[in-house]
């Protein structure tokens, strides 16, 4: 099953609270370990990881909508909006935004 709607039980799901709680607890534990590792990397690496994650979210969301954006421009825009100084920022193409707001 690749997608939830492909499930034979969709949209009528049955779940066991114990199994769900156990899975949720394991995920939370892994999240804590990941955050601990990130803090050991230093603040700058956390910022880079945040920028990269936000950039991927924007690119994937845009692709779902059929809009394909320049990854470097998206990364630069995300960094600027987060107020993070990153070397190698490229100017973003604002022409599509201007058309949208007119």
Secondary structure as UniProt FT lines:
FT   HELIX           4..6
FT   TURN            8..11
FT   HELIX           17..41
FT   HELIX           43..64
FT   TURN            65..66
FT   HELIX           71..82
FT   TURN            87..88
FT   HELIX           95..101
//
